[in-house]
């Protein structure tokens, strides 16, 4: 079951990172890597927010997959 949580997080997280990066590049431009900075800052915030939850399944979903 642990592998399923990690795989699900990776699948959702990859799509979310791609979408966020593309949206940021379209809105701000591509002269500076704002898209990478936005994805990294948002990911750091979300991983800390999710790690306040004590449920291990949420940590497995978020840490290796969703936000990294």
PyMOL commands that place a pseudoatom at each C-alpha (Angstrom):
pseudoatom trace, name=CA, resn=UNK, resi=1, chain=A, elem=C, hetatm=0, pos=[0.000, 0.000, 0.000]
pseudoatom trace, name=CA, resn=UNK, resi=2, chain=A, elem=C, hetatm=0, pos=[2.942, 2.301, 0.698]
pseudoatom trace, name=CA, resn=UNK, resi=3, chain=A, elem=C, hetatm=0, pos=[4.111, 2.067, -2.929]
pseudoatom trace, name=CA, resn=UNK, resi=4, chain=A, elem=C, hetatm=0, pos=[0.638, 2.984, -4.159]
pseudoatom trace, name=CA, resn=UNK, resi=5, chain=A, elem=C, hetatm=0, pos=[0.657, 6.229, -2.138]
pseudoatom trace, name=CA, resn=UNK, resi=6, chain=A, elem=C, hetatm=0, pos=[4.089, 7.186, -3.468]
pseudoatom trace, name=CA, resn=UNK, resi=7, chain=A, elem=C, hetatm=0, pos=[3.095, 6.364, -7.062]
pseudoatom trace, name=CA, resn=UNK, resi=8, chain=A, elem=C, hetatm=0, pos=[-0.137, 8.343, -6.784]
pseudoatom trace, name=CA, resn=UNK, resi=9, chain=A, elem=C, hetatm=0, pos=[1.723, 11.332, -5.356]
pseudoatom trace, name=CA, resn=UNK, resi=10, chain=A, elem=C, hetatm=0, pos=[4.292, 11.171, -8.143]
pseudoatom trace, name=CA, resn=UNK, resi=11, chain=A, elem=C, hetatm=0, pos=[1.648, 11.048, -10.844]
pseudoatom trace, name=CA, resn=UNK, resi=12, chain=A, elem=C, hetatm=0, pos=[-0.352, 13.971, -9.487]
pseudoatom trace, name=CA, resn=UNK, resi=13, chain=A, elem=C, hetatm=0, pos=[2.744, 15.965, -8.518]
pseudoatom trace, name=CA, resn=UNK, resi=14, chain=A, elem=C, hetatm=0, pos=[4.377, 15.690, -11.922]
pseudoatom trace, name=CA, resn=UNK, resi=15, chain=A, elem=C, hetatm=0, pos=[1.318, 17.064, -13.657]
pseudoatom trace, name=CA, resn=UNK, resi=16, chain=A, elem=C, hetatm=0, pos=[0.911, 19.826, -11.091]
pseudoatom trace, name=CA, resn=UNK, resi=17, chain=A, elem=C, hetatm=0, pos=[4.564, 20.903, -11.394]
pseudoatom trace, name=CA, resn=UNK, resi=18, chain=A, elem=C, hetatm=0, pos=[4.353, 20.956, -15.183]
pseudoatom trace, name=CA, resn=UNK, resi=19, chain=A, elem=C, hetatm=0, pos=[1.135, 22.990, -15.142]
pseudoatom trace, name=CA, resn=UNK, resi=20, chain=A, elem=C, hetatm=0, pos=[2.411, 25.469, -12.553]
pseudoatom trace, name=CA, resn=UNK, resi=21, chain=A, elem=C, hetatm=0, pos=[5.691, 25.920, -14.393]
pseudoatom trace, name=CA, resn=UNK, resi=22, chain=A, elem=C, hetatm=0, pos=[3.954, 26.519, -17.725]
pseudoatom trace, name=CA, resn=UNK, resi=23, chain=A, elem=C, hetatm=0, pos=[1.474, 28.961, -16.234]
pseudoatom trace, name=CA, resn=UNK, resi=24, chain=A, elem=C, hetatm=0, pos=[4.217, 30.959, -14.522]
pseudoatom trace, name=CA, resn=UNK, resi=25, chain=A, elem=C, hetatm=0, pos=[6.308, 31.078, -17.712]
pseudoatom trace, name=CA, resn=UNK, resi=26, chain=A, elem=C, hetatm=0, pos=[3.315, 32.356, -19.707]
pseudoatom trace, name=CA, resn=UNK, resi=27, chain=A, elem=C, hetatm=0, pos=[2.345, 34.990, -17.136]
pseudoatom trace, name=CA, resn=UNK, resi=28, chain=A, elem=C, hetatm=0, pos=[5.774, 36.344, -16.208]
pseudoatom trace, name=CA, resn=UNK, resi=29, chain=A, elem=C, hetatm=0, pos=[8.017, 35.357, -19.094]
pseudoatom trace, name=CA, resn=UNK, resi=30, chain=A, elem=C, hetatm=0, pos=[11.020, 33.166, -19.636]
pseudoatom trace, name=CA, resn=UNK, resi=31, chain=A, elem=C, hetatm=0, pos=[13.915, 35.621, -19.302]
pseudoatom trace, name=CA, resn=UNK, resi=32, chain=A, elem=C, hetatm=0, pos=[14.604, 34.441, -15.747]
pseudoatom trace, name=CA, resn=UNK, resi=33, chain=A, elem=C, hetatm=0, pos=[13.651, 30.999, -14.353]
pseudoatom trace, name=CA, resn=UNK, resi=34, chain=A, elem=C, hetatm=0, pos=[10.674, 32.310, -12.379]
pseudoatom trace, name=CA, resn=UNK, resi=35, chain=A, elem=C, hetatm=0, pos=[8.789, 29.124, -13.155]
pseudoatom trace, name=CA, resn=UNK, resi=36, chain=A, elem=C, hetatm=0, pos=[11.367, 26.984, -11.334]
pseudoatom trace, name=CA, resn=UNK, resi=37, chain=A, elem=C, hetatm=0, pos=[11.498, 29.374, -8.393]
pseudoatom trace, name=CA, resn=UNK, resi=38, chain=A, elem=C, hetatm=0, pos=[7.708, 29.431, -8.111]
pseudoatom trace, name=CA, resn=UNK, resi=39, chain=A, elem=C, hetatm=0, pos=[7.406, 25.647, -8.199]
pseudoatom trace, name=CA, resn=UNK, resi=40, chain=A, elem=C, hetatm=0, pos=[10.169, 25.220, -5.599]
pseudoatom trace, name=CA, resn=UNK, resi=41, chain=A, elem=C, hetatm=0, pos=[8.779, 27.871, -3.235]
pseudoatom trace, name=CA, resn=UNK, resi=42, chain=A, elem=C, hetatm=0, pos=[5.236, 26.550, -3.502]
pseudoatom trace, name=CA, resn=UNK, resi=43, chain=A, elem=C, hetatm=0, pos=[6.458, 22.987, -3.028]
pseudoatom trace, name=CA, resn=UNK, resi=44, chain=A, elem=C, hetatm=0, pos=[8.417, 23.915, 0.094]
pseudoatom trace, name=CA, resn=UNK, resi=45, chain=A, elem=C, hetatm=0, pos=[5.378, 25.620, 1.561]
pseudoatom trace, name=CA, resn=UNK, resi=46, chain=A, elem=C, hetatm=0, pos=[3.070, 22.713, 0.764]
pseudoatom trace, name=CA, resn=UNK, resi=47, chain=A, elem=C, hetatm=0, pos=[5.383, 20.026, 2.094]
pseudoatom trace, name=CA, resn=UNK, resi=48, chain=A, elem=C, hetatm=0, pos=[5.671, 21.853, 5.428]
pseudoatom trace, name=CA, resn=UNK, resi=49, chain=A, elem=C, hetatm=0, pos=[1.909, 22.307, 5.536]
pseudoatom trace, name=CA, resn=UNK, resi=50, chain=A, elem=C, hetatm=0, pos=[1.257, 18.628, 4.823]
pseudoatom trace, name=CA, resn=UNK, resi=51, chain=A, elem=C, hetatm=0, pos=[3.917, 17.465, 7.282]
pseudoatom trace, name=CA, resn=UNK, resi=52, chain=A, elem=C, hetatm=0, pos=[1.958, 19.064, 10.105]
pseudoatom trace, name=CA, resn=UNK, resi=53, chain=A, elem=C, hetatm=0, pos=[-0.619, 16.329, 9.506]
pseudoatom trace, name=CA, resn=UNK, resi=54, chain=A, elem=C, hetatm=0, pos=[0.161, 13.292, 11.624]
pseudoatom trace, name=CA, resn=UNK, resi=55, chain=A, elem=C, hetatm=0, pos=[-1.273, 10.782, 9.162]
pseudoatom trace, name=CA, resn=UNK, resi=56, chain=A, elem=C, hetatm=0, pos=[1.568, 8.690, 7.611]
pseudoatom trace, name=CA, resn=UNK, resi=57, chain=A, elem=C, hetatm=0, pos=[-0.351, 8.058, 4.388]
pseudoatom trace, name=CA, resn=UNK, resi=58, chain=A, elem=C, hetatm=0, pos=[-0.514, 11.799, 3.638]
pseudoatom trace, name=CA, resn=UNK, resi=59, chain=A, elem=C, hetatm=0, pos=[3.215, 12.091, 4.241]
pseudoatom trace, name=CA, resn=UNK, resi=60, chain=A, elem=C, hetatm=0, pos=[3.905, 9.249, 1.819]
pseudoatom trace, name=CA, resn=UNK, resi=61, chain=A, elem=C, hetatm=0, pos=[1.638, 10.871, -0.758]
pseudoatom trace, name=CA, resn=UNK, resi=62, chain=A, elem=C, hetatm=0, pos=[3.171, 14.319, -0.426]
pseudoatom trace, name=CA, resn=UNK, resi=63, chain=A, elem=C, hetatm=0, pos=[6.864, 14.049, 0.401]
pseudoatom trace, name=CA, resn=UNK, resi=64, chain=A, elem=C, hetatm=0, pos=[8.317, 11.936, -2.408]
pseudoatom trace, name=CA, resn=UNK, resi=65, chain=A, elem=C, hetatm=0, pos=[5.619, 12.567, -4.983]
pseudoatom trace, name=CA, resn=UNK, resi=66, chain=A, elem=C, hetatm=0, pos=[3.419, 15.592, -4.863]
pseudoatom trace, name=CA, resn=UNK, resi=67, chain=A, elem=C, hetatm=0, pos=[5.795, 18.358, -3.985]
pseudoatom trace, name=CA, resn=UNK, resi=68, chain=A, elem=C, hetatm=0, pos=[9.235, 17.039, -4.890]
for i in range(1, 68): cmd.bond("trace and resi %d" % i, "trace and resi %d" % (i + 1))
show_as sticks, trace
zoom trace
